Every structure is written in C-alpha cells, then in structure tokens.
Amino acid sequence: MPRMTRLRTTAIGALVVMAAMLAACSGLPSAAPPPAARTLHFMAGYKPQANLPFVGAYIAQQKGYFAEGGLNVEITHATGQGEHLKLLLQGTVDVTTGDADSVILRRAEGLPVVAFALLGQRGQRAFAVQESSEIRSPKDFEGKLVGFKVYQTPDYLAMLATNGVDRSRIQEVPVGFDPRLLAAGTVDVYPVFESNEPDQLQRLGVPVRLFRPSDYGVPTLGLTYLTRQQHVDDDPQLLERFLVATLRGIRDARDDPEAATDVVMQFAPNEDRAHQLSMLKVELDSAEGPASSANGVGWATPDQWQAFHDSLRLHGGLTNAVAVEQVFTDKILHAAYRDPRLATR
C-alpha cells in the first residue's frame, strides 16, 4: 500500500475511534433497540363501531402504533351475553372494554377485573325528550310517560332523588331499544345511549333535548379499558405498551375525527359513516373532564370512583361495597404518560 494511502487510512480510523470516544464521554444515548414483540388479544365489548376505546385500538393497529411498541395485537369483538368478560377471566382475552359500573359490580362479586383507563368522564346513558317538549327539568317528568329499556337504572333513580322528583307520579313503561317510540309520541321521555339514539332520532326528523344525570348532580362514569388483576401485578409493561399505542390513536381521533372515522369504516364497513362520525364526536366530548384536562385522557381520580361507587350503593346498583382502589388503578397510566410520544396532549 502506498505511504500516503496508509496515512489517510490511519487518519480516518483514528477519527472514527475519536468520534466514538467523544460520544461515549458526552453521555449521548445510543439508539434503543426495539422492544421484543409480544402478542396481545384485545376484544372490544360490542360490535365494530366508533366507541372511543375501540377507535383507539383501530387507529393504533392501522397506523402501526402497536407494532412500534412491539405488540402483535389481535382485535376481535364480543357477540353478546358478556362474552368479553368471560374470555378475559378465562385468560383468552388480555384487554377488553366495559362500563365503569360493570367493573365495580364484577369486582364486588369477587371477580379479579380492574380498569386501567377511564375513557368516559360521564356515563353513556341520558334521557331524551322531543325538542318541542314542555319538559324542562327532571321535576317535569312527573305526570309523564317515562320509558326504561330493561330496568330503571341507578343513575335515573339518583337523578330523580337528587332533584326532588316524586317517582310515584311518573308512569314508567318498558320501551326496549326502539327510539321511534319517542318520535311517535308513545312516550314523553326515552332512555338513550348518548352517542347513539339522539343521532338516529335526528335522522328521523325528531331533534331532541337530553337530560344527563351528571348535569343534575349525579356522579357517573363511562367506558373503560379493563384487564385481569394478574396482568397489572405480573405484566404491567404489556398493558403500558397497549395504552401508549391506543392513547396515541385517541389523540389522532381528537385531532382529525374525519380521518378517524375512515379508519372505523375499515373495521365496520356495513355501518353508516355519518352516524359513526356523530358517535365518535360525542364520545370524544365525554372523554373530557377535570381529571383528563389535568393529567391526560384516560385519567380518573379515586374521588370520582368513590362518589360513583357510593351513588350506585345508594340507588340499588350495588349490593356489596368494594374498595375503589381494587376497581381502578392509575399505575399503567403513570407509566404510559412517561412515554415521550404522549408528551403533547
């Protein structure tokens, strides 16, 4: 090798070694290896649609957020009869969704389920009247026909009690799941899931006003991500990866509901797109509250859960008391929000 070439090669080698030494001395981090791939089964608690916990998972799958976190996620949907909770307890499912009241009830029964993110800062149920109705407050339910789907729910009973309503003066009738009964004037008040039937009624040419129990002094909570207690105790990193990815998906849905609805339609191609967009916007709104404003979407305080628990106990929704720290954990949220990808809410 010519002398100049040897000198040039030696100089280049010395520079490479020096650069490596400087990087090591400066404390600059090397690129972290991607996390080892893990498999997780997520079962949404209902059919494919724009419920916010579902949407977070849909977008995380479609945009590769699960894969970035080293997760291979299988997304399925429950077919009814509490299938998702049964499979969760059997160990076939790792994460599912459920109303906050069902999580409390199952835990009070001794079943080891626990919520690790709250995506509904208020409950899903509301009570609809036609926009033209003379009913302006819960007190005006007196003397009217008020529907119930299956039974009179604790939030309904709490709203009546909190607002001094004489329930004996209300005629309560079963209405099932047909909002056309309100459109036809068969009942004066119809129980709705806020993100669903109001839009259906609007499409029938019947605009409505809603009475949300949470607007009338009743503590309510909505949809959650939940898992088995064993996962929280023994494998919190798996849940953290899932939550980072789904919260990123929910943030994307908040920033661009139209694009998020396009993703929903990939999972629910037979649904009406406009209705799915309407549903998503309502669920995004219900995810906001003081706890989420202070700490981020998914957060909840022990005081929220305790007030909700106590209201259920008072109004027949819960027979046995349960410690709320067994029902909801913020351990996974704390870990997830340390991820820099969630730094900007």
C-alpha positions in Angstrom: 0.0 0.0 0.0 1.5 3.5 -0.9 2.6 5.6 2.1 0.0 8.4 1.5 -2.8 5.8 1.3 -1.6 4.2 4.6 -1.6 7.6 6.3 -5.0 8.5 5.0 -6.5 5.2 6.2 -4.8 5.5 9.6 -6.2 9.1 10.0 -9.7 8.1 9.1 -9.6 5.2 11.6 -8.4 7.5 14.3 -11.2 9.9 13.6 -13.8 7.1 13.9 -12.3 5.9 17.2 -12.2 9.5 18.5 -15.8 10.2 17.5 -17.0 7.0 19.3 -15.0 8.0 22.4 -16.5 11.6 22.4 -20.0 10.2 22.0 -19.4 7.9 25.0 -17.9 10.6 27.1 -20.7 13.0 26.3 -23.4 10.6 27.6 -25.3 10.7 24.3 -27.7 7.8 24.2 -27.3 5.1 21.6 -30.4 4.2 19.6 -32.6 1.9 21.8 -33.3 -1.5 20.3 -37.0 -2.0 19.5 -38.9 -3.9 22.2 -39.3 -7.6 21.9 -42.5 -8.5 20.1 -45.4 -9.6 22.3 -48.8 -10.9 21.4 -52.0 -9.3 23.0 -55.7 -10.1 22.4 -58.0 -7.1 22.6 -61.7 -7.8 22.5 -64.0 -4.8 22.1 -67.1 -5.2 24.2 -69.6 -4.8 21.4 -69.9 -4.9 17.6 -67.4 -2.8 15.4 -68.3 0.9 15.8 -67.0 4.2 16.9 -66.9 3.7 20.6 -63.8 5.6 21.7 -61.9 2.7 23.3 -62.5 0.8 20.1 -61.3 3.7 17.9 -58.1 4.0 19.9 -57.3 0.4 19.1 -58.4 0.6 15.5 -56.1 3.6 14.8 -53.2 2.1 16.8 -53.5 -1.0 14.6 -53.9 0.8 11.3 -51.1 3.3 11.9 -48.6 0.8 13.2 -48.5 2.2 16.8 -48.9 -1.3 18.2 -46.1 -2.6 16.1 -43.9 0.3 17.1 -44.4 -0.7 20.7 -43.5 -4.3 20.0 -47.1 -5.6 20.1 -48.8 -8.0 17.8 -52.5 -7.2 18.7 -55.4 -9.3 17.6 -58.6 -7.2 17.6 -61.9 -9.0 18.0 -65.5 -8.0 19.0 -67.8 -9.5 21.5 -71.0 -11.1 20.3 -73.1 -10.5 23.4 -74.0 -12.2 26.7 -70.9 -10.9 28.5 -68.6 -12.9 26.2 -65.8 -10.4 26.5 -65.7 -10.6 30.3 -65.9 -14.4 30.4 -63.0 -14.7 28.0 -61.0 -12.1 29.9 -61.4 -14.1 33.1 -60.5 -17.3 31.3 -57.3 -15.8 30.0 -58.2 -15.9 26.3 -58.5 -12.1 26.2 -55.9 -9.8 27.7 -57.8 -6.4 27.5 -61.4 -5.6 26.9 -63.8 -2.7 27.4 -66.7 -2.2 29.9 -68.8 0.4 31.6 -67.4 1.6 34.9 -70.5 0.3 36.8 -70.0 -3.2 35.4 -66.3 -3.1 36.6 -67.4 -2.2 40.1 -70.1 -4.8 40.1 -67.9 -7.6 38.9 -65.2 -6.7 41.4 -67.7 -6.6 44.2 -68.7 -10.1 43.2 -65.1 -11.1 43.8 -64.0 -11.4 40.2 -60.4 -10.1 39.6 -61.1 -7.4 37.0 -59.6 -4.0 37.1 -59.9 -0.9 35.0 -56.7 0.9 34.0 -58.0 3.8 31.9 -61.3 5.7 32.0 -62.4 6.9 28.6 -65.8 8.2 29.6 -65.7 11.0 32.2 -69.5 10.8 32.3 -71.9 7.9 31.8 -73.3 6.9 28.5 -77.0 7.0 29.5 -79.2 10.1 29.1 -82.9 10.7 28.8 -84.3 12.3 25.7 -87.4 14.4 25.1 -88.5 15.9 21.8 -87.1 19.4 21.3 -90.7 20.8 21.3 -91.5 19.1 24.7 -92.6 21.2 27.6 -90.3 19.1 29.9 -87.5 21.3 31.0 -86.2 19.6 34.2 -86.3 16.2 35.8 -89.1 17.5 38.0 -91.2 17.8 34.9 -91.1 14.0 34.5 -94.0 14.0 37.0 -97.2 13.2 35.2 -95.4 11.9 32.1 -94.8 8.6 30.4 -91.1 7.8 31.0 -89.5 4.8 29.3 -87.0 2.3 30.5 -85.0 -0.2 28.4 -84.7 -3.2 30.7 -85.0 -1.8 34.2 -84.8 1.6 36.0 -81.1 2.3 36.2 -79.4 3.7 39.3 -78.4 6.9 37.5 -82.1 7.5 36.7 -83.2 6.9 40.2 -80.4 9.1 41.6 -81.4 11.9 39.2 -85.0 11.7 40.5 -84.0 11.6 44.1 -81.4 14.4 43.8 -83.9 16.7 42.2 -86.9 16.0 44.5 -89.0 14.2 41.9 -92.0 12.3 43.2 -91.5 9.0 41.4 -95.0 7.8 42.3 -96.3 10.5 39.9 -94.4 9.0 36.9 -95.8 6.3 34.7 -92.7 4.2 33.9 -93.1 1.9 30.8 -90.8 -0.6 29.1 -89.6 0.6 25.7 -86.8 -1.8 24.7 -84.4 -0.4 22.1 -86.7 1.4 19.7 -86.3 5.2 19.7 -89.1 5.5 17.2 -91.4 5.3 20.2 -90.3 8.8 21.2 -90.6 10.0 17.6 -94.2 8.7 17.6 -95.0 10.3 20.9 -95.7 6.9 22.5 -93.6 8.1 25.5 -92.6 11.5 26.7 -89.1 10.6 27.9 -86.9 7.9 26.2 -83.7 6.5 27.7 -80.8 6.7 25.2 -77.2 5.9 24.9 -76.0 9.4 24.2 -73.7 8.7 21.3 -76.3 6.5 19.5 -80.1 7.2 19.6 -80.1 11.0 19.6 -78.4 11.0 16.1 -80.9 8.3 15.0 -83.8 10.5 16.1 -82.3 13.5 14.4 -82.2 11.5 11.2 -85.9 10.7 11.7 -86.6 14.4 11.7 -87.0 14.5 15.5 -84.5 16.7 17.2 -84.2 16.1 20.9 -83.0 17.6 24.2 -81.1 15.4 26.6 -81.2 15.1 30.4 -77.8 13.8 31.5 -77.8 12.6 35.1 -74.3 14.1 35.5 -75.7 17.5 34.7 -78.1 17.1 37.7 -75.8 16.3 40.5 -75.3 12.5 39.9 -71.8 11.1 39.8 -71.5 9.0 36.6 -68.6 7.3 34.8 -68.4 5.7 31.3 -66.3 3.3 29.3 -63.0 1.8 30.5 -60.2 -0.4 29.3 -60.0 -3.3 31.7 -57.9 -6.4 32.3 -57.3 -9.1 34.9 -55.6 -8.1 38.2 -52.9 -10.7 37.4 -51.8 -8.7 34.4 -51.5 -5.5 36.4 -49.4 -7.3 39.1 -47.2 -9.5 36.8 -47.1 -7.9 33.4 -47.7 -4.2 33.6 -45.3 -3.5 30.7 -47.6 -5.3 28.3 -50.5 -3.1 29.4 -48.3 0.0 29.2 -47.4 -0.7 25.6 -51.1 -1.2 24.7 -52.1 2.0 26.4 -49.4 4.2 24.9 -50.5 3.0 21.4 -54.2 3.4 22.0 -53.9 6.8 23.6 -51.9 7.9 20.6 -54.8 6.6 18.5 -57.3 8.5 20.6 -55.2 11.7 20.3 -55.2 11.3 16.5 -59.0 10.9 16.6 -59.4 14.1 18.6 -57.2 15.9 16.1 -58.9 14.6 13.0 -62.3 12.9 13.6 -63.0 12.6 9.9 -59.8 10.6 9.3 -60.5 8.5 12.4 -64.0 7.7 11.0 -62.4 6.5 7.8 -60.4 4.0 9.9 -63.5 3.0 11.8 -65.2 2.2 8.5 -62.4 -0.3 7.7 -63.5 -2.3 10.7 -67.2 -1.6 10.4 -67.8 -1.4 6.6 -71.6 -2.0 6.9 -72.2 0.9 9.3 -73.4 4.3 8.3 -70.4 6.6 8.1 -72.2 9.8 9.1 -73.6 8.1 12.2 -70.2 6.7 13.1 -68.7 10.2 12.9 -71.5 11.6 15.1 -70.9 8.8 17.6 -67.2 9.5 17.7 -67.7 13.2 18.3 -70.0 12.5 21.3 -67.5 10.0 22.7 -64.6 12.4 22.3 -66.6 15.0 24.2 -67.5 12.6 27.0 -63.8 11.7 27.4 -63.1 15.3 28.6 -63.3 16.4 32.2 -61.3 17.9 35.0 -59.2 14.8 35.5 -58.3 14.4 31.8 -57.6 18.1 31.5 -55.2 18.0 34.4 -53.5 14.7 33.6 -54.5 13.4 30.2 -57.2 11.3 28.5 -57.8 8.1 30.4 -57.2 9.5 33.8 -59.5 9.4 36.8 -59.3 10.2 40.5 -60.1 8.0 43.5 -62.7 10.6 44.5 -64.5 10.1 41.2 -64.7 6.4 41.6 -65.7 6.7 45.2 -68.5 9.1 44.5 -69.8 6.8 41.7 -69.5 3.7 43.9 -71.5 5.4 46.7 -74.2 6.6 44.3 -74.6 3.0 43.0 -74.9 1.7 46.5 -77.4 4.3 47.5 -79.7 3.7 44.5 -79.7 -0.1 44.1 -76.9 -0.6 41.6 -74.5 -2.3 44.0 -75.3 -4.7 46.9 -71.8 -5.1 48.4 -69.3 -2.3 48.9 -65.8 -2.7 47.4 -62.6 -0.7 47.8 -62.3 1.6 44.8 -58.5 1.1 44.6 -59.3 -2.5 43.7 -61.6 -1.3 40.8 -59.3 1.2 39.1 -55.5 1.5 39.0 -53.5 4.5 37.7 -50.3 2.5 37.7 -50.4 1.9 34.0 -51.4 5.5 33.2 -48.4 6.8 35.2 -46.1 4.6 33.2 -47.7 5.3 29.8 -47.6 9.1 30.2 -43.9 9.0 30.8 -43.5 7.9 27.1 -42.4 11.0 25.1 -44.8 10.1 22.3 -47.6 11.1 24.7 -45.9 14.3 26.0 -48.1 16.5 23.8 -51.8 16.0 24.6 
